[in-house]
Amino acid sequence: MDEDQFNTSLRKFLKQVGVTSQREIEKAVRDAIAAGRIKGHEKLNAKMVLTIDSVGLVHEVNDTIELG
């Protein structure tokens, strides 16, 4: 395995996950506020699941996103 290539590729993947996930969360929260489903000061339970089938990885992260 080429460690440098692996590290570069992994960082690129994680950056894409972070940027696109933030964009989707922001849009969903704004849409929910506009639709009256939430007020905008809640704490939202969030879960992210990362899977890589070929290596048997299932990694779950649970946390709270505070709106204010």
Backbone as a chain_set.jsonl record, in Angstrom:
{"seq": "MDEDQFNTSLRKFLKQVGVTSQREIEKAVRDAIAAGRIKGHEKLNAKMVLTIDSVGLVHEVNDTIELG", "coords": {"N": [[0.853, -1.177, 0.0], [0.516, 2.21, -0.798], [1.29, 4.585, 1.317], [1.266, 7.429, 1.268], [-0.403, 8.018, -0.941], [-2.755, 6.77, -0.08], [-3.302, 8.27, 2.268], [-3.693, 10.834, 1.149], [-5.893, 10.364, -0.537], [-7.791, 9.54, 1.355], [-8.042, 11.857, 2.951], [-9.115, 13.586, 1.03], [-11.591, 12.345, 0.553], [-12.768, 12.567, 3.154], [-12.889, 15.349, 3.391], [-14.721, 15.959, 1.361], [-16.968, 14.633, 2.389], [-17.363, 16.123, 4.759], [-17.838, 18.777, 3.798], [-20.058, 18.463, 2.024], [-21.905, 17.273, 3.738], [-22.288, 19.257, 5.704], [-23.482, 21.252, 4.147], [-25.885, 19.974, 3.385], [-27.097, 19.539, 5.895], [-27.43, 22.192, 6.809], [-29.231, 23.152, 4.854], [-31.452, 21.427, 5.273], [-32.157, 22.122, 7.913], [-32.8, 24.866, 7.639], [-34.966, 24.631, 5.845], [-36.746, 23.157, 7.46], [-37.24, 24.997, 9.503], [-38.463, 27.053, 8.034], [-40.748, 25.698, 7.212], [-42.018, 25.401, 9.586], [-41.618, 23.169, 11.157], [-39.67, 23.01, 13.049], [-38.454, 25.322, 15.54], [-36.0, 26.681, 15.683], [-34.266, 26.843, 17.759], [-33.703, 24.464, 18.865], [-32.158, 21.373, 20.038], [-30.667, 19.088, 18.032], [-30.664, 15.662, 17.472], [-28.17, 13.83, 15.935], [-26.934, 11.448, 13.568], [-24.296, 9.795, 12.019], [-23.339, 7.447, 9.674], [-20.717, 5.53, 8.601], [-19.707, 3.393, 6.112], [-17.696, 0.831, 4.792], [-17.846, -1.591, 2.792], [-16.083, -3.554, 1.684], [-14.002, -3.877, 3.499], [-15.261, -4.477, 5.783], [-16.121, -2.421, 7.465], [-18.105, -0.607, 9.676], [-18.94, 2.316, 10.979], [-20.218, 4.358, 13.43], [-21.319, 7.556, 14.337], [-22.665, 9.479, 16.844], [-24.244, 12.433, 17.869], [-25.094, 15.707, 19.153], [-26.574, 18.485, 17.62], [-26.647, 21.79, 18.238], [-28.912, 24.399, 17.867], [-29.188, 26.88, 18.968]], "CA": [[0.0, 0.0, 0.0], [1.223, 3.492, -0.846], [0.759, 5.359, 2.451], [1.005, 8.812, 0.865], [-1.593, 8.037, -1.797], [-3.881, 6.42, 0.794], [-3.577, 9.414, 3.126], [-4.235, 11.903, 0.303], [-7.227, 9.964, -0.971], [-8.645, 9.539, 2.538], [-8.307, 13.255, 3.307], [-10.02, 14.118, 0.003], [-12.906, 11.777, 0.849], [-13.294, 13.162, 4.378], [-13.217, 16.745, 3.107], [-15.974, 15.938, 0.604], [-18.026, 14.265, 3.341], [-17.607, 17.254, 5.654], [-18.421, 19.924, 3.085], [-21.405, 18.156, 1.526], [-22.789, 17.022, 4.881], [-22.642, 20.544, 6.303], [-24.416, 21.906, 3.23], [-27.181, 19.287, 3.472], [-27.679, 19.806, 7.213], [-27.885, 23.592, 6.819], [-30.438, 23.254, 4.014], [-32.556, 20.735, 5.938], [-32.571, 22.914, 9.076], [-33.496, 26.072, 7.144], [-36.267, 24.207, 5.302], [-37.611, 22.768, 8.573], [-37.662, 26.239, 10.166], [-39.404, 27.724, 7.131], [-41.997, 24.931, 7.187], [-42.591, 25.398, 10.923], [-41.434, 21.879, 11.832], [-38.852, 23.334, 14.222], [-38.459, 26.757, 15.804], [-34.693, 27.239, 15.414], [-33.452, 26.877, 18.98], [-33.666, 23.096, 19.373], [-30.98, 20.519, 19.952], [-31.026, 18.026, 17.102], [-29.861, 14.442, 17.542], [-27.662, 13.499, 14.608], [-26.177, 10.205, 13.463], [-23.598, 9.594, 10.751], [-22.864, 6.073, 9.562], [-19.732, 5.323, 7.55], [-19.527, 1.977, 5.81], [-16.84, 0.388, 3.693], [-18.201, -3.007, 2.769], [-14.989, -4.465, 1.327], [-13.138, -4.126, 4.656], [-16.124, -4.791, 6.925], [-16.199, -1.282, 8.381], [-19.326, 0.144, 9.969], [-18.57, 3.244, 12.05], [-21.358, 5.23, 13.698], [-21.065, 8.699, 15.202], [-23.895, 10.11, 17.327], [-23.964, 13.67, 18.595], [-26.171, 16.684, 19.162], [-26.313, 19.763, 16.951], [-27.416, 22.822, 18.927], [-29.254, 25.513, 16.975], [-29.054, 28.143, 19.662]], "C": [[0.9, 1.242, 0.0], [0.597, 4.409, 0.203], [0.416, 6.795, 2.066], [-0.256, 8.919, 0.008], [-2.843, 7.743, -0.977], [-4.287, 7.62, 1.637], [-4.219, 10.554, 2.335], [-5.67, 11.591, -0.117], [-8.224, 9.994, 0.19], [-9.005, 10.962, 2.95], [-9.275, 13.905, 2.311], [-11.446, 13.624, 0.251], [-13.534, 12.443, 2.068], [-13.655, 14.637, 4.193], [-14.541, 16.826, 2.352], [-17.151, 15.6, 1.509], [-18.376, 15.455, 4.221], [-18.316, 18.398, 4.975], [-19.849, 19.622, 2.638], [-22.378, 17.895, 2.665], [-23.221, 18.324, 5.537], [-23.678, 21.262, 5.445], [-25.82, 21.288, 3.344], [-27.871, 19.535, 4.809], [-28.216, 21.228, 7.276], [-29.169, 23.762, 6.012], [-31.64, 22.617, 4.706], [-33.066, 21.526, 7.136], [-33.32, 24.16, 8.628], [-34.876, 25.732, 6.59], [-37.241, 23.842, 6.416], [-38.102, 23.989, 9.346], [-38.714, 26.943, 9.318], [-40.761, 27.018, 7.096], [-42.671, 24.863, 8.554], [-42.445, 24.086, 11.668], [-40.55, 22.016, 13.064], [-38.822, 24.852, 14.361], [-37.114, 27.42, 15.496], [-33.81, 27.367, 16.637], [-33.295, 25.485, 19.603], [-32.244, 22.523, 19.394], [-31.4, 19.324, 19.1], [-30.093, 16.833, 17.285], [-29.452, 14.064, 16.122], [-26.871, 12.2, 14.674], [-25.571, 10.132, 12.065], [-23.075, 8.161, 10.753], [-21.942, 5.982, 8.353], [-19.582, 3.828, 7.341], [-18.547, 1.822, 4.652], [-16.983, -1.131, 3.672], [-17.001, -3.926, 2.566], [-14.01, -4.729, 2.47], [-13.944, -4.388, 5.925], [-16.261, -3.666, 7.931], [-17.618, -0.735, 8.461], [-18.985, 0.997, 11.177], [-19.706, 4.246, 12.217], [-20.94, 6.325, 14.667], [-22.411, 9.308, 15.556], [-23.514, 11.356, 18.113], [-25.19, 14.562, 18.516], [-25.713, 17.951, 18.468], [-27.23, 20.782, 17.612], [-27.653, 24.002, 17.991], [-29.172, 26.865, 17.667], [-30.013, 28.313, 20.792]], "O": [[1.905, 1.302, 0.708], [-0.493, 4.943, 0.0], [-0.612, 7.321, 2.492], [-1.078, 9.812, 0.215], [-3.873, 8.392, -1.157], [-5.469, 7.957, 1.719], [-5.18, 11.17, 2.798], [-6.547, 12.453, -0.058], [-9.366, 10.423, 0.023], [-10.162, 11.238, 3.266], [-10.149, 14.679, 2.703], [-12.398, 14.4, 0.168], [-14.699, 12.84, 2.028], [-14.625, 15.116, 4.78], [-15.387, 17.663, 2.667], [-18.214, 16.213, 1.404], [-19.552, 15.764, 4.411], [-19.287, 18.936, 5.507], [-20.75, 20.433, 2.849], [-23.552, 18.255, 2.571], [-24.39, 18.484, 5.888], [-24.644, 21.816, 5.968], [-26.817, 22.008, 3.392], [-29.087, 19.719, 4.857], [-29.333, 21.45, 7.743], [-30.093, 24.448, 6.452], [-32.725, 23.198, 4.725], [-34.275, 21.598, 7.358], [-34.371, 24.479, 9.184], [-35.843, 26.454, 6.834], [-38.424, 24.171, 6.339], [-39.248, 24.019, 9.794], [-39.742, 27.38, 9.836], [-41.799, 27.666, 6.965], [-43.773, 24.329, 8.674], [-43.079, 23.895, 12.706], [-40.665, 21.236, 14.01], [-39.126, 25.577, 13.414], [-37.077, 28.583, 15.094], [-32.722, 27.938, 16.563], [-32.814, 25.35, 20.728], [-31.296, 23.095, 18.858], [-32.372, 18.636, 19.414], [-28.872, 16.983, 17.255], [-30.289, 13.99, 15.222], [-26.23, 11.888, 15.677], [-26.245, 10.377, 11.065], [-22.446, 7.721, 11.715], [-22.329, 6.311, 7.232], [-19.354, 3.083, 8.294], [-18.571, 2.576, 3.679], [-16.33, -1.849, 4.429], [-16.91, -4.971, 3.21], [-13.261, -5.705, 2.42], [-13.379, -4.506, 7.013], [-16.491, -3.913, 9.115], [-18.246, -0.44, 7.444], [-18.767, 0.477, 12.271], [-20.106, 4.905, 11.257], [-20.296, 6.063, 15.682], [-23.208, 9.618, 14.672], [-22.583, 11.338, 18.918], [-26.192, 14.215, 17.892], [-24.604, 18.434, 18.697], [-28.452, 20.651, 17.553], [-26.716, 24.537, 17.398], [-29.095, 27.895, 16.998], [-30.0, 29.345, 21.463]]}, "num_chains": 1, "name": "protein.A"}
